[in-house]
Amino acid sequence: MTKITTQIGKVIWFTGLSGAGKTTLANGLYKRLRKLQVSSVILDGDILRKNVNTDLGFSLQDRRENIRRTAEIAKMLAEQNIYVLVGLITPKEEFREMAKTIVEEGVEFQMVYVKTSLSTCQNRDVKGLYALAGSGKLKSFTGISSIFEEPKDVDLIIPTEKYSIDLCIEKLLNSVVRYC
């Protein structure tokens, strides 16, 4: 693979259900970018909620604010010529549009839909969240008791049920990296 000689920051925003593979793909892409000596960072939804957005719940208003804050942070980092890999469910089209609008004021933005069926996400449920939501112990869980609107306007669709993780990461790399 060709080494990147000039780096311009950008935001790659992964959207999809819990368990779709957003974090897995972001981590894999991050490792590949680092091998190319590309400055990059991951903003993971779970980590942001645990450490930065601890004051937010899961109402639509709180989800919107979580996404807004994340978009602002991502934009600031990308303006420093860093590739920012954001992994957030981002359940509504209006939230995705808001994130895009915030980021595109200063840097390039790419929306990646990690398309995976609800049943596959439930089978992958490493955190046990779908089981909790199914039993009623977890309220407002996206895909079960809270809506996930399928994205209409994305730059790339990655169907993780169809391709291996390595092939998905290769498709991502080919889509998001600029060669100079």
C-alpha positions as CSV (number, residue, x, y, z in Angstrom):
1,M,0.0,0.0,0.0
2,T,1.2,3.5,-0.8
3,K,2.2,5.8,2.1
4,I,0.3,8.9,2.5
5,T,2.6,11.9,2.1
6,T,0.1,14.7,2.9
7,Q,-2.6,14.4,5.5
8,I,-5.7,16.4,5.7
9,G,-8.0,15.6,8.6
10,K,-11.4,14.2,8.0
11,V,-14.2,12.6,10.0
12,I,-15.4,9.0,9.2
13,W,-18.7,8.5,11.1
14,F,-19.9,4.9,11.6
15,T,-23.6,4.5,12.1
16,G,-25.5,1.3,12.8
17,L,-27.2,-0.8,15.4
18,S,-25.5,-1.9,18.6
19,G,-23.5,-5.0,17.7
20,A,-23.3,-4.1,14.0
21,G,-19.5,-3.8,14.1
22,K,-18.9,-0.1,14.3
23,T,-16.2,-0.3,17.0
24,T,-14.6,-3.4,15.4
25,L,-14.4,-1.7,12.0
26,A,-13.1,1.6,13.5
27,N,-10.4,-0.3,15.5
28,G,-9.4,-2.2,12.3
29,L,-9.3,0.9,10.2
30,Y,-7.3,2.7,12.9
31,K,-4.7,0.0,12.9
32,R,-4.4,0.2,9.1
33,L,-4.1,4.0,9.2
34,R,-1.4,3.9,11.8
35,K,0.6,1.5,9.6
36,L,0.4,4.2,7.0
37,Q,1.6,6.7,9.6
38,V,-1.8,8.5,9.5
39,S,-2.6,10.4,12.7
40,S,-5.9,9.1,13.7
41,V,-8.2,8.7,16.8
42,I,-11.3,6.8,17.6
43,L,-14.3,8.4,19.3
44,D,-16.4,5.5,20.5
45,G,-19.9,6.0,21.7
46,D,-19.6,3.7,24.8
47,I,-16.4,5.4,25.9
48,L,-17.7,8.9,25.4
49,R,-20.8,8.1,27.4
50,K,-18.8,6.6,30.2
51,N,-16.2,9.4,30.4
52,V,-17.4,12.6,28.8
53,N,-21.2,12.5,28.4
54,T,-22.0,11.1,31.8
55,D,-24.7,13.7,32.3
56,L,-26.8,12.3,29.4
57,G,-29.4,9.6,29.3
58,F,-31.1,8.0,26.4
59,S,-34.0,10.2,25.6
60,L,-34.1,11.5,22.1
61,Q,-33.0,14.9,23.4
62,D,-30.0,13.4,25.2
63,R,-29.1,11.3,22.2
64,R,-29.2,14.4,20.0
65,E,-26.9,16.2,22.5
66,N,-24.5,13.3,22.7
67,I,-24.2,13.3,18.9
68,R,-23.8,17.1,18.8
69,R,-21.0,17.1,21.3
70,T,-19.3,14.2,19.6
71,A,-19.5,16.0,16.2
72,E,-18.0,19.2,17.7
73,I,-15.1,17.2,19.2
74,A,-14.6,15.3,16.0
75,K,-14.5,18.5,14.0
76,M,-11.9,20.1,16.3
77,L,-9.7,17.0,16.0
78,A,-10.0,16.8,12.2
79,E,-9.1,20.5,11.9
80,Q,-5.8,19.5,13.4
81,N,-5.2,17.1,10.4
82,I,-6.3,14.0,12.3
83,Y,-8.5,11.2,10.9
84,V,-11.3,10.9,13.4
85,L,-13.2,7.6,13.4
86,V,-16.5,8.0,15.2
87,G,-18.6,5.0,16.2
88,L,-22.0,6.1,17.4
89,I,-25.4,4.4,16.7
90,T,-26.8,7.8,15.5
91,P,-30.3,6.4,15.2
92,K,-32.2,9.2,13.4
93,E,-31.6,10.7,10.0
94,E,-31.9,14.2,11.5
95,F,-29.1,13.4,14.0
96,R,-26.9,12.2,11.1
97,E,-27.6,15.4,9.2
98,M,-26.8,17.5,12.2
99,A,-23.5,15.8,12.7
100,K,-22.6,16.2,9.0
101,T,-23.6,19.9,9.1
102,I,-21.4,20.6,12.1
103,V,-18.4,18.8,10.8
104,E,-18.6,19.9,7.2
105,E,-18.3,23.6,8.3
106,G,-14.6,22.9,8.5
107,V,-13.5,19.5,7.3
108,E,-14.5,16.5,5.1
109,F,-17.1,14.1,6.5
110,Q,-17.9,10.6,5.4
111,M,-20.9,8.6,6.7
112,V,-20.5,4.9,6.8
113,Y,-23.5,2.7,7.4
114,V,-22.5,-0.5,9.1
115,K,-25.5,-2.5,7.8
116,T,-26.3,-5.5,9.9
117,S,-29.7,-7.2,10.6
118,L,-31.2,-6.9,14.0
119,S,-31.1,-10.7,14.4
120,T,-27.4,-10.8,13.7
121,C,-26.8,-7.9,16.2
122,Q,-28.8,-9.8,18.8
123,N,-26.8,-12.9,18.2
124,R,-23.5,-11.0,18.5
125,D,-24.8,-9.3,21.7
126,V,-21.4,-9.4,23.6
127,K,-22.6,-6.7,26.1
128,G,-25.9,-8.5,26.9
129,L,-27.8,-5.4,26.0
130,Y,-30.4,-7.0,23.7
131,A,-31.2,-9.5,26.3
132,L,-31.8,-6.7,28.9
133,A,-33.9,-4.7,26.4
134,G,-35.9,-7.8,25.5
135,S,-36.7,-8.5,29.2
136,G,-37.7,-4.8,29.7
137,K,-34.8,-4.0,32.0
138,L,-33.3,-1.6,29.6
139,K,-35.6,1.2,28.4
140,S,-35.1,3.1,25.1
141,F,-32.8,0.6,23.5
142,T,-32.3,1.3,19.8
143,G,-33.7,-1.4,17.6
144,I,-36.0,-2.8,20.3
145,S,-37.8,-0.1,22.2
146,S,-36.4,2.9,20.3
147,I,-36.3,3.5,16.6
148,F,-33.3,3.2,14.2
149,E,-34.0,4.9,11.0
150,E,-32.1,3.3,8.1
151,P,-29.8,5.9,6.6
152,K,-30.8,7.4,3.3
153,D,-27.7,9.4,2.4
154,V,-24.4,7.6,3.2
155,D,-21.0,7.6,1.5
156,L,-20.4,3.9,2.0
157,I,-22.5,0.8,3.2
158,I,-20.5,-2.0,4.8
159,P,-22.7,-5.1,5.2
160,T,-20.8,-7.0,7.9
161,E,-22.9,-10.1,7.5
162,K,-21.8,-10.4,3.9
163,Y,-18.0,-9.8,4.2
164,S,-15.2,-10.8,6.5
165,I,-13.9,-8.1,8.9
166,D,-10.7,-7.9,6.9
167,L,-12.5,-7.3,3.6
168,C,-14.8,-4.7,5.3
169,I,-11.7,-2.9,6.6
170,E,-10.1,-3.1,3.1
171,K,-13.2,-1.5,1.6
172,L,-13.1,1.2,4.2
173,L,-9.5,1.9,3.7
174,N,-10.0,2.2,-0.1
175,S,-12.9,4.6,0.4
176,V,-11.6,7.0,3.1
177,V,-7.8,7.3,2.4
178,R,-6.5,9.9,0.0
179,Y,-3.3,9.1,-1.7
180,C,-1.0,11.9,-2.8
